[in-house]
Amino acid sequence: MVTPHTLRKYRKFALVIVLILSAIITPPDVASQIIVAIPVLLLYEISIHISKIVIKNQERKLKKDVRTR
């Protein structure tokens, strides 16, 4: 399972990988590369926030289960 901390830690590497892949799959044009890279990077950032929410919900549920025992 990937944690928000891990995603934040490897954010720089993800940026480089996304830019390299977008350079490979697009024509040799910087604008096309950016147009492809931006949505992928936005999805990466959204995944960080979603994983943070999921982790908080799991911790909250675990605390609730421990209290009921």
C-alpha positions in Angstrom: 0.0 0.0 0.0 1.3 3.4 -0.9 1.1 6.1 1.8 0.9 9.9 1.2 4.3 10.2 2.8 5.8 7.9 0.1 4.0 9.7 -2.7 5.3 13.1 -1.4 8.8 11.7 -1.0 9.1 10.5 -4.6 7.3 13.4 -6.1 10.5 14.7 -7.8 11.2 11.3 -9.4 7.6 11.1 -10.6 7.9 14.5 -12.2 11.0 13.5 -14.1 9.5 10.2 -15.2 6.3 11.9 -16.4 8.2 14.5 -18.4 10.4 11.8 -20.0 7.4 9.7 -20.9 5.5 12.7 -22.3 8.5 13.6 -24.3 8.6 10.1 -25.8 4.9 9.8 -26.7 4.4 13.3 -28.1 5.9 14.9 -31.2 9.1 16.9 -30.7 7.2 20.0 -29.4 7.5 21.4 -25.9 3.9 22.6 -25.8 2.6 19.1 -26.6 4.8 17.6 -23.9 3.4 20.0 -21.3 -0.2 19.4 -22.4 0.3 15.7 -21.8 2.3 16.1 -18.6 0.1 18.5 -16.7 -3.0 16.2 -16.4 -0.8 13.3 -15.3 0.9 15.4 -12.7 -2.5 16.7 -11.5 -3.7 13.1 -11.1 -0.6 12.4 -9.1 -1.3 15.3 -6.7 -4.9 14.3 -6.4 -3.8 10.7 -5.5 -1.7 12.1 -2.7 -4.7 13.9 -1.2 -7.1 11.0 -1.7 -4.6 8.6 0.0 -4.3 11.1 2.9 -8.1 11.0 3.3 -8.3 7.2 3.1 -5.5 6.9 5.7 -7.3 9.3 8.1 -10.6 7.4 7.7 -8.9 4.1 8.4 -7.2 5.5 11.5 -10.6 6.9 12.7 -12.3 3.6 12.1 -9.5 1.7 13.9 -9.8 4.1 16.9 -13.6 3.6 16.9 -13.2 -0.2 16.8 -10.7 -0.1 19.7 -13.1 2.0 21.9 -16.0 -0.4 21.3 -14.1 -3.4 22.6 
